Amino acid sequence: MRRPLDTSIDGRERQLELYRAMTAEDRVRLADQMSTEVRELARAGIRARMPDGATVAEVEAELVRTLVGPNAGAGAQARRAPASR
């Protein structure tokens, strides 16, 4: 495992010790919390890049594109589109 660039070797070792001492439930809770925080940071970045403002729906759509790629919803959109006659 590569050492993060913003953490000393001793700090990283201590961090790993703490993670290993956690219960599985605590690790899941921490992962969920970290995921939530990263998504909030991503939303803040998206809003900052949209100086004219953005609706909640626009921010969420951009977040999905950021997380899963620009074509992720294409299949779902195609299934919802009315059939051509």
Order of alpha helices (4+ residues) and beta strands (2+ residues): alpha-alpha-alpha-alpha
